[in-house]
Amino acid sequence: MVDDSERTPSPEEMLRLIERQRADTVRHLKGDPRLIYGPWGVAWLLGFGTLFLHYGLDGEPYLPISQMQAVGVQLCLQVLAGAVAAYGITKMSGRVRGDSSARGMMYGYAWFAGMMLMVVIAMRMSPQLPPDESGLLWAAVSMLVVGVLYMAGGAIWLDWTMFFVGVCVLAVDAIGVLLGAGWHALLAAVFLGGGFLAVSVWPRRRR
């Protein structure tokens, strides 16, 4: 009688094993989506939700929150989200050596440079605008940086999910800017906040 532990796997079993190992390797190299997408989902859901409560849709705030408080909450959450996401990308890049590791390092620097430039532009231009337009400038420019960098990340690692997420960020940003500050905040909180959280947990639910 042949022991099952000594039995030679069939070709079908070998193919399934190879596919499982390949899928595990891809997930390992692409990093944890909870770190890459989750922080932005939380930051935008809460940050833009706070802005929406300040602006309202008819020009009247829904809660007595000042614009400075709302923008401050949004910026603090975005800085924290950027730091956590950068950690996730650095951790992902640290698993490989050579060109891929260098790309990850340069990509992390691009996040830092983009966010710093966003702050400089918004600080320079916002005093010249009405209050609502000033807040919209901060929100729109920050989303522009995030959307472009997610698309760039998708191109670097050939990750269509990351690229498509960047496209969605830019699309929501553009529509919101055209509709006004209140709608911009609402669309960003619902579609981007909720969408990023969904993307962060979807791969785990599939597995």
N, C-alpha and C positions, 0 to 999 in steps of 0.2 A: 504493500500500500504506500503511495507517494504522499509524503508530508506536504501540506499546503504551503508551508514556508519555503519549501524547496522547489515548488512548481514554477516553471518559466512563464512569466506573464504573456498573455496573448498580445498580438499587435494592437488590438483595439484598446486594451488596458494601458499599454505603453504610450499610445497617442494621447489618451486622457491624462496620464501622469505628466507628460511633456507639456500639454496645454495648461494644466494647473500650475506647474512650475513657472511657465512663461508668464501667465497672468499674475502670479504672486510677485515675480520680479518687476513687472511693469508697475504694479501698485506700489512696490517698495521704492522705486526710483522716482515716481511721480509725486511722492510725498503724501502727507495726510491732508485730505481736503478740508477737514475740520479746522486746520490751522490756516489754510490758504484762503478759504471762502467764509468760514464761520465768523471770524472777527469782523469782517466788513458787513456781514448780515446783521449782526447785533448792533454795530455802530450806526448803520444807516437806518435800521428800524427805530432805534431809540433817538438818534440824533435828528434825523429828518422828521420823525414824529413830533419831537419837541418844537421844531421850527414850524410845522404845520399847525400845532396848537397856538403858536404865537400869531401866525399870519391869518389863519382861517381862509375860507374860500370867497368870502364876500367883503374882505377887508377888515373884519372885526375879529379880534382874537377870541379863541375859545377858552383860554385860560389866561390869567394875569401873569404872563411870562414876558419879560422884556426881551428885545431883540438881542441885546448883548448877552443875556443869560442863555438864550436859545443857541446863538452862534457859538458861544463858549462851550456849551455841552457838546454840540456837533463836532467842533474842532478837537476837543480833548478825546472824544471817542474815536475819531478818525486817526489821530496820532497813535493812540493805543492799538487800534486795529492794524495800522501800517507796521508797527513794531512787531506784533505777533505774526502777521503774514510774512514779514521779512525773515523772522526766525524760522518759520516753516519752510520758506524757499531756501534759506541757507542750510538748514538741516537736510533738505532734499539734495542740494548740490554737493554737500559734504560726503555723500555716499558714493560719489564717482570722482575720478581723477582726470587730469588732463584738460582738454578743451571744455568739456561740460562743466567742470568745477569752475573754470575761469568765467564762463558765461554766467553762471549763477552768481558769482561775486560781483561782476559788472552790473548785472540786473538789479541786485540789491542796492548798489550805489545809485543806479538810475532812479529807484524809488525815493531815496533820500534827496537827491538833487531835484527831482520833480516836485516833491512836496515843499521843499524850501523855496523854490521859485514861485510856486503857487502862493505861498504866504507873502513873498515880496510884492508880487503883482497886486494881490488883493489889498494889502496894506497901502500901497501907493494909489490905487484907483478908487477904493471904496469911499474915502472922505469926499470925493467929488460927486457922489451919486446920492439920490434920495435913500432913506433908510431901507425900504423894501428892496430896492434895486441893489443896494450895497450887500445885503444878506444874500441875494440871489447870485451876485458875483462870486462871493466866497464859495457857495455851494456848487455853482456851475463849473468853476475852474478846478476845484478839487475833484469833481467827478470826471472832468476831461482828462486829468492826469491819470486817474485810476483806470479809466476805460482804455486809454492808449497803451498803458503799461501792461494791462492784462492781454490785450491783443498782441503786443510785442512778446510777452511771455509765451503765449500760445504758439507764435511763430518760431521762437527759439527752441522749444521742446516738442514741437509738432503735436501740441495738445489742442484739439479742436474744441473741447469744452471750455478751456481757458480763453481761447480766441473768441468764441461765441458769447461768453459772458462779457468780455470787453465790448463787443458790438452792442449788446443790450444796454450796457451802462451808457454808452454814447447816445444811443437812440432815445432812452428815457431822458437823458440830460437835455438833448435838443428839443424834444417835445415840451418838457417842463419849462425851459427858458421861453419858448414861444407863448405858453399859456400864462406865465406869471409865477411869482414867488410861492403863493399858496399851493397851486397845483404842482409846481416843481417839487415841493417838499412832500406832498401827498404821494405822488407817483414814485418818488425815490424811496419813501418809507415802505410802501406796499410792494412794489414790483422788485426793487433792488434789495431792500432789507429782507423781505420774505423769500425772494428768489435765491439770494446768496445762501441763506440758511437751508433752503431745500437742496441746493447743489452740494452743500457741505455734508449732508447726511445721505443723499441718494446713492452714492457708490456703496456705502456700507449696507444699506437696505437691499441693494442688488445682490451683494455677496451673501 
